[in-house]
Structure formats: structure tokens, C-alpha cells
Amino acid sequence: MTRRPAVRSLKYRSAISKIHGAIRAWTVPATSPCCSPRCAAPELLRQSSESLAGRIHYHELAGFRLDETGVSKAQRLWLRGGFPRSFLARSDGMSDVSVRRYLDLLCSLFLVRQLAPWYQNLGKRLVKSPKVYVADSGLLHRLLGIETRDALVRHPKLGASWEGFALSAVQARLGAARGECFFYATHGGAELDLLVARGARR
């Protein structure tokens, strides 16, 4: 029975351990049909270039190509991209469970915040779904491709941007915790963007 030679260099083993850790951290499988899997992590590339210089070769592995899927599936390939999990997904949409999981993850990373509805009055038909805001207005504008004030004031998401910005400013001014902040809205159109509840005070 042939035994593999032991790796004696502590420095080498440490480098391999770091690379494995980076791989585990960045290889998150995608469940959305329009979301691609993680690409090569910058941290992984940096560590490998430093510790394995001259002993490593990078190979770019692309997804499905048009000559592999056939012209009949060109529209599907265009919409979903060539990564297998995305291209082969059964549905064009995302399940409620997946949306909930991604939303919870973004909230736990403080990239997104949810504003819970206030529905103490059960005699009215109230909106009971939470509102979702991108936590930082600069991040929202970057995602929307907004780079100047002129572009911002002309953008259809101007109202949503200002609402999220004002909400954060008022919350900070009042020193209100997230669990104290709600919104109130009825299906008839009446709405209060922010309601702060502290004990019996509203």
C-alpha cells in the first residue's frame, strides 16, 4: 500500500488551511435561477499567489455555451446565464422560502432592514407585510447606478431612497431601537411611515 508523503512544512500547511477556509467561505451554492454561483474569491487568489507562487495555474471554467445548449434554448441561456444551477433550475421565479432566507441573511449582515407593521387595532384591514429598506442610501444608489444628485432626482426610486434615508435619520435622532420602530398602513390608503412604540407611549 502506497502512503502519501507527509507535509512537513508548517508554513505550507498553514497556507493550504487558509485556502481551504476561503474556498468554504466563498463556495455558496446559488438557489436562485437568476443568480450565479460565487466566482473566484479575491482573498483566495491573493493567498494562493503568495504561498504557491510558480506552482499554481488558474483555469477559467465558464458555464454552458450556446453551442452546448443549442439555439432552441438561447433565450433561457440569455435569461439565466450559463452556470448549471441557474440554467437547470426548474422555475423562472424564486420560492418564498428562498426569498425569506436571503432577506434574513441580508438583515443579519445589516445591509437591509425590515420595518415591521403595527396592527394593534384588529378592527381595521391593515397591511401586515413588513417594509424592506436598504440600510445605507449610498449602497442603494450604487446598486441603482446613481452617481450624481441630478441622476438621483430624476430616478423613479427617488421617493423610496428619501423615505429610507429619512427613516434612518429620525430613528437615530430619537435613539429608537429597531424593535421599537414600526409603520402603520391600511388597505384604504392611510399610512404612517414611522411609528415609535416605547412601552405605553406612541
N, C-alpha and C positions, 0 to 999 in steps of 0.2 A: 504494500500500500504506500503510495507516494504522499508525503506530507509537504504542505506548502511551507516555504521558508518563513520564519518569524520576522516581523517588522521590528527591528531593534531601535530605530531612531525615534526618540520621544517627540522630537520636533516634527517628524514626518507623520507620526500617528496623531499628533495634535492638529496638524493641518487637515488630515483626512477627516477627523472628527468634526471639525468646523464646517467642512464642505458638506458632510452628511447632514449636519444640522441645518445648513442653509437650504439644502435640497428639500428636507422635510418641511421647512417653513414656507417654501415658495411653491411647492407642487401641490396646490389645492385643486381638486377636480372641479371643473365647471359643470353646473347643472342647468344653467340657462342655455337655450338653444341659440341665443344671440350673443353669448359671452364666450370668449376664447380662454383656454387654459393659460396658466402663468407662462410667461416667456422666461428666458434665462435671467436669473436674478443678478443685479449688478454686484451684490456682495459675493455671490458665488464666483462670478467671473474675476473679481478682484483678488479673492483669496487663492483661486487656482493659478492665476498668472504669477502671483508672488511665490507660492510654495512649490509649484510644479513647472516652473519656467523651463522651457526646452523639452519637457516630457509630456506635453499635453497637446491635443489637437481638437479644435472645435469643429463640429459638423452641424450645419443648419438643417434641421429637419422640418420641412414645410408640411402643410396639411394636404388634403386632397386637391388635385388639379383637375382642370376641365377635361383633359384627355383621359382621366381616370374615372370621372363620374359620368361622362357623356353629355352631349349637348342638351339632351332631354331634361337634365337636372341642373341646367345652367342658372335658372332663376333661384333654385334652392341654394346652390353654392354661393351665389351673389348675396343672398339674404343672410345666410347663417355662417358663411365662411367655411374654410376647409378643415378646421380641427374636428377630429372624429366625433367627440362627444356632442359638439354643437350640430354638426351636419347630420348625424344619425338620430338626433333626438326625435321622439315621436310627435311632439306637439310644437306648433309655432309660437305658443304662449308659454307663460311661466305659471306654475301652480301657486295657489295661495300659500301653501306651506313653504315653498321656496322663497316667495316674496317676504313672508314673515321672518324667515331665518336670516335673509340678507339684511333686512331692516333692523333686526335686533343686533346683528353684528356691527352695522354702521353706528348704531346708537351706543354700543359698548365702547366703540373707538372714539366717541364724542365728535364724530363727523356729521352726524344727523341727530336732530332732536325731535321728539314727539310731544305734542301738546294734547293732553287728554281732554275729552269733552266733560262738561259739567251738566249732569242731568238729574239733579235732586228732585226737581218738580216732575213727577210722573204723570201729571195731568195733561201735559203738552207733548206733541210729537216733536221730539228733539233729535238733533244729529248726534249720533253716538260713536262715530268713527273718529279716530284721532287725526289731528293735523300733523303734517310732516314738514320740517324745515331743514335746510342745510345749515349747519351750525355757524358757519362763517360766511359772510356775504362775499368776501373776496374769492373764496373757493367756489361758490355758486357762479360768480361771474366768469371765473376761469373755465368752468365746465360748459358754460353757455357761449364761450368765445367772446365775451365782452371785455374790451381793453380800455375804452375811453368813456368819459362821462356822457358824451354825445351819443355813443352807441347804447349806453345804458338807458337813457331817457327815451330812446326810440324802440327799445326792445319790448316785445309783448309780455315778458315776465317782470317788467318794472314794478308792478304792484306787489307781486309775491316777494320780490327782493326787498322792497321797502318795508313790507309787513314783518318779515323775518328780522331785519335789522332793527326796527323799532321795538319789536318784542324783546330782543336781547338787551337793548339799552334800558328799557323800562324795568325788566327783571333785575338787572344789575343795580339800577338806581334804588329799587325797593329792597334789595338784598333778599329777594324771594328765592326759596329753594325750588327745584324743579317739581317736587311733589306738591307744591302749593299753587302751581300755575295751571290754569285750565282755560278753555274757551267755551262760550255758550252760543248755541245756534239752534234755530227752529227750522223745520221744513218749510215754514211760511216765509222765510227770508230774514227774520230778525237775527242779529248776530252781534256778539261782543267778542272782540279779538282776544282779549286777555282778561281773565278773572283770577284774582289772587285770593285764596282762601286760607286764613290763619285762624284756626280754632273756630270761634263763632263769628269772626269778622270776615267781611267780604269786600 
